[in-house]
Amino acid sequence: MLFLGTPILPKIGYNARFRHARHMELIRGIHNIRPAHHGCVVTIGNFDGIHLGHQAVIGQVAEKAQELSLPALLMTFEPQPREYFAPQRVPPRLTRLREKILNLRRFALDRVLAVRFNQAFAALSAEDFIRQILVEKLGVRYLVVGDDFRFGRDRRGDFAMLQAAGATYGFEVANMHSFQVAEQRVSSTLVRAALAAGDLERAEILLGRPYRMAGRVRHGDKRGRTIGFPTANLYLHRRATPVSGVFAVEMFGVPGEPAAGVANVGTRPTVNGTRTQLEVFLFDFDTDIYGRYVQVSFLGKLRDERRFESFDALRQQIDRDVADAREFFQQHYGRRNGGSR
């Protein structure tokens, strides 16, 4: 079976130097583009999840940027366009903006431009987007987008318009390289489907790493302490989550990382909860981590969330969940507790 701790990454674009604090500049909003940002190789998209397909595109951009001796810039949107136009009908996000930025720091990008997708931006014509942003502000020399990319008011802009503009303004437009696994094009939709089915091995193959959520550890209602299972609580700040249920997990950003444990993602129906949150019980761990920004890797799904008739019945189930999670680590990694693989 797939060894869950082994990343599968395209060779182009991944930059090991990011492990050693390579700087990637985050430009928050079009109004913060400066004259020094003029002249670059650009790609545009939501990049939700930073899966292997995205990584291949970033590699394509990084390779061209190196060839032209120009910075590599990725433009993304916050919120995502579909979230702006139809917030009640969008699928759950794989990554929030901060998680996305953390993931992008692993790759050979010089800049990320996070564009605020609001009424003014949505009203911008396709022609003005090209002229004002791509040409005048960014000075794009080489642009990588999908051939189905649409942009501008009423989505009038398309790949053909960009190619025509490139001929006028002096930049080249290239298709994104597709990336396939088992003859399927890797996409955020495919990753969501794997996560919804509880197939975390499949999701990891598509992502090139285990699926992760991140957040700051907050104070909860302390109910877990009363039954011997104190949990680290993370508010997810999402309309919907791509995973739900009980999982074997590892937490990063804490002493002795990775710390193994068991986690629940859901609304906690047994205690009449309404807000979706992530609760993590770490094995053999007794350190105060309130306020820490942590990342939680989902390694194996144990069961769906369900309501129990009593708090005691819930405690008994958590006992079984902990035993199942320890067994998961024993089977897959040859260990029952936390610590390095």
C-alpha positions in Angstrom: 0.0 0.0 0.0 1.0 3.6 -0.3 3.3 4.8 2.4 1.4 7.9 3.6 4.4 9.8 4.7 6.1 9.9 1.3 5.3 13.0 -0.8 4.8 12.5 -4.5 5.9 15.7 -6.2 6.6 16.8 -9.8 10.4 17.4 -10.1 9.9 20.8 -11.7 8.7 23.5 -9.4 9.3 22.0 -6.0 12.1 23.8 -4.4 13.9 22.1 -1.5 15.3 25.5 -0.5 11.9 26.4 0.9 12.8 24.2 3.9 15.4 26.8 4.6 13.3 29.9 4.6 13.3 30.9 1.0 11.4 34.2 0.7 8.1 34.3 -1.2 6.4 37.7 -1.3 2.7 37.9 -0.7 1.0 40.9 -2.4 -2.4 41.5 -0.8 -4.6 43.1 -3.4 -4.1 44.9 -6.7 -3.6 48.2 -4.9 -0.4 46.8 -3.4 1.2 46.0 -6.8 4.3 48.3 -7.0 6.6 49.4 -9.9 9.1 46.8 -8.7 6.7 44.1 -9.5 6.6 45.0 -13.2 8.0 42.2 -15.4 7.2 38.6 -14.6 5.9 35.2 -15.6 2.4 34.7 -14.4 -0.2 31.9 -13.8 -3.8 32.6 -12.7 -6.3 30.4 -10.9 -7.9 29.3 -7.7 -5.3 26.6 -6.9 -7.5 25.1 -4.3 -5.6 22.2 -2.6 -2.3 22.7 -4.5 -2.6 19.2 -5.9 -0.3 17.5 -8.3 -1.9 19.2 -11.3 -1.3 22.6 -9.7 2.2 21.7 -8.8 2.9 20.8 -12.5 1.7 24.2 -13.5 3.8 25.9 -10.9 6.8 23.9 -12.3 5.9 25.1 -15.8 5.9 28.7 -14.6 9.1 28.4 -12.6 10.9 26.8 -15.5 10.0 29.6 -17.8 10.8 32.3 -15.2 14.2 30.8 -14.8 14.7 30.8 -18.6 13.7 34.4 -18.9 15.5 35.5 -15.7 12.2 36.9 -14.4 10.2 36.5 -11.1 7.5 33.7 -11.1 4.1 35.1 -9.9 0.9 33.2 -9.1 -2.4 35.1 -9.0 -5.2 33.8 -7.0 -8.6 35.1 -5.7 -10.1 35.6 -2.3 -12.9 34.7 -2.1 -12.9 32.3 -5.0 -15.2 33.6 -7.9 -17.8 30.9 -7.4 -18.0 31.8 -3.7 -18.7 35.4 -4.6 -21.4 34.7 -7.2 -23.1 31.7 -5.6 -22.0 31.2 -2.0 -24.7 28.7 -1.2 -23.9 26.4 -4.0 -20.1 26.1 -3.9 -18.3 22.8 -3.0 -16.2 22.8 0.2 -12.8 24.4 -0.1 -9.8 22.2 0.3 -7.6 25.1 1.5 -8.3 28.4 3.1 -6.1 31.3 2.0 -3.6 31.0 4.8 -3.3 27.2 4.2 -2.8 27.9 0.5 0.0 30.4 1.1 1.8 28.0 3.5 1.6 25.3 0.8 2.9 27.6 -1.9 6.0 28.5 0.0 7.3 25.0 -0.7 7.6 25.8 -4.4 9.8 27.9 -6.7 7.5 31.0 -6.7 8.8 34.5 -6.1 5.4 36.2 -5.5 1.7 35.4 -4.9 -0.8 38.0 -5.7 -4.1 37.5 -3.7 -6.8 39.5 -5.5 -9.8 40.5 -3.5 -12.7 39.3 -5.6 -15.4 41.9 -4.9 -18.0 43.9 -6.9 -15.4 46.3 -8.4 -13.2 43.4 -9.6 -16.2 41.4 -10.9 -17.3 44.5 -12.9 -13.9 44.9 -14.6 -14.1 44.2 -18.3 -11.9 41.5 -19.9 -10.1 44.1 -21.9 -9.4 46.3 -18.8 -8.2 43.2 -16.9 -5.6 42.6 -19.6 -4.5 46.2 -20.1 -4.7 47.5 -16.5 -3.5 44.5 -14.5 -1.6 42.1 -16.7 0.2 44.7 -18.9 0.4 48.0 -17.0 0.7 46.8 -13.4 2.4 43.3 -13.8 4.2 43.7 -17.1 3.5 40.1 -17.9 6.0 38.5 -20.3 4.7 35.0 -20.3 1.3 33.8 -19.1 0.2 30.2 -18.2 -3.6 29.5 -18.0 -6.0 26.7 -18.9 -7.5 26.8 -22.4 -10.9 27.0 -20.7 -9.9 30.0 -18.6 -12.7 32.7 -18.5 -12.3 36.2 -17.0 -13.7 39.7 -17.0 -17.3 41.0 -16.7 -19.8 38.4 -17.8 -16.8 36.0 -18.4 -16.2 37.5 -21.8 -12.5 37.0 -21.8 -11.1 33.6 -23.0 -7.9 32.0 -24.1 -8.2 33.3 -27.6 -8.6 36.9 -26.4 -5.4 36.5 -24.3 -3.5 35.2 -27.3 -4.6 38.2 -29.4 -3.7 40.5 -26.5 -0.3 38.9 -26.2 0.4 39.6 -29.9 -0.6 43.2 -29.3 1.2 43.8 -26.0 4.2 41.5 -26.5 3.6 38.6 -24.1 3.3 34.9 -24.8 0.3 32.7 -23.6 0.7 29.0 -23.0 -1.6 26.2 -21.9 -1.3 24.7 -18.5 0.2 21.2 -18.6 -2.3 18.6 -17.5 -1.3 16.0 -14.9 -2.9 12.6 -14.8 -3.0 9.8 -12.3 -4.3 6.4 -13.5 -5.5 8.1 -16.7 -7.5 10.7 -14.8 -6.8 14.4 -15.0 -6.0 15.5 -11.4 -8.4 18.2 -10.2 -9.7 19.7 -7.0 -13.0 18.0 -7.8 -11.3 14.6 -7.8 -9.6 15.3 -4.5 -12.9 16.4 -2.9 -14.6 13.2 -4.1 -11.8 11.1 -2.6 -12.1 12.9 0.7 -15.9 12.7 0.8 -15.6 8.9 0.2 -13.1 8.6 3.1 -10.4 7.4 0.7 -7.5 9.3 2.2 -4.9 7.2 0.3 -6.4 8.3 -3.0 -6.5 11.9 -1.8 -2.8 11.7 -0.9 -1.8 10.3 -4.3 -3.6 13.3 -5.9 -2.2 15.9 -3.6 1.3 14.5 -3.3 1.0 14.6 0.5 -1.6 13.8 3.2 -4.6 16.1 3.3 -4.1 18.8 5.9 -6.2 21.4 7.7 -4.6 24.2 9.7 -5.7 26.6 12.4 -5.1 28.1 15.8 -5.8 26.0 18.9 -8.6 27.6 20.8 -10.2 27.0 24.2 -13.3 24.8 24.0 -16.0 23.8 26.5 -13.5 21.4 28.3 -16.0 18.5 28.2 -13.3 16.1 26.9 -11.3 16.7 30.1 -14.1 15.4 32.2 -13.9 11.9 30.6 -10.2 11.7 30.2 -9.8 12.9 26.6 -8.7 16.6 26.5 -8.8 17.9 23.0 -7.1 20.6 21.0 -9.9 22.5 19.3 -9.6 24.3 16.0 -12.4 26.4 14.5 -12.4 25.8 10.8 -13.9 29.1 9.5 -15.5 27.3 6.5 -19.0 27.1 5.0 -18.5 23.4 4.6 -15.6 20.9 5.2 -14.3 18.4 2.6 -13.9 15.8 5.4 -16.1 14.7 8.3 -16.0 12.0 10.8 -13.3 10.4 13.0 -9.7 10.0 11.8 -6.2 8.9 12.7 -4.1 12.1 12.4 -0.8 13.7 13.0 -0.3 17.2 14.3 2.5 19.5 13.3 3.5 22.7 15.0 3.8 21.2 18.5 6.7 19.9 20.5 7.9 16.5 19.3 6.1 16.8 16.0 4.5 15.0 14.4 2.2 14.1 17.4 -0.1 11.2 16.6 -3.7 11.2 17.7 -7.4 10.8 16.8 -9.6 13.6 15.6 -13.3 14.4 15.0 -14.5 16.8 12.3 -18.1 17.7 12.7 -20.7 19.5 14.8 -20.6 17.2 17.9 -24.3 16.2 17.8 -24.2 14.3 21.1 -23.6 17.7 22.9 -26.0 19.6 20.5 -23.2 21.4 18.8 -24.0 23.5 15.7 -20.6 24.9 14.5 -18.3 22.5 12.6 -14.9 22.2 14.3 -11.9 20.0 14.5 -11.1 18.3 17.8 -7.9 16.4 18.2 -6.9 14.1 21.1 -3.1 13.5 21.0 -1.7 10.3 22.4 0.6 10.6 25.5 0.8 14.4 25.1 0.6 16.8 28.0 1.8 20.2 26.8 -0.1 23.5 26.8 -0.6 24.4 23.1 -3.3 27.0 23.3 -2.8 29.7 20.8 -0.4 27.7 18.6 -1.0 27.6 14.8 -0.9 23.9 13.9 -1.4 21.7 10.9 -3.3 18.4 11.1 -2.7 15.6 8.6 -5.5 13.2 8.0 -4.1 9.7 7.5 -7.0 7.3 7.9 -10.7 7.4 8.4 -12.1 5.4 11.3 -15.8 6.1 11.2 -18.5 8.7 10.4 -19.7 11.1 13.1 -22.9 10.1 14.9 -25.0 11.0 17.8 -24.9 9.0 21.0 -27.6 8.6 23.6 -25.4 9.5 26.5 -22.1 11.1 27.4 -21.0 7.8 28.8 -21.8 6.0 25.5 -19.7 8.7 23.7 -16.8 8.1 26.2 -16.9 4.3 25.4 -16.8 5.0 21.7 -13.9 7.4 22.1 -12.0 4.6 23.9 -12.6 2.4 20.9 -11.6 5.2 18.5 -8.3 5.7 20.3 -7.6 2.0 20.2 -8.4 1.9 16.5 -6.2 4.9 15.8 -3.3 3.3 17.7 -3.8 0.1 15.7 -3.8 2.2 12.5 -0.4 3.6 13.4 0.9 0.2 14.4 -0.2 -1.4 11.1 1.0 1.4 8.8 4.0 2.8 10.5 5.1 0.1 13.0 4.3 2.4 16.0 1.4 2.9 18.4 2.3 6.3 19.6 3.6 9.6 18.3 7.1 10.4 17.2 9.0 10.4 13.9 8.4 7.8 11.3 
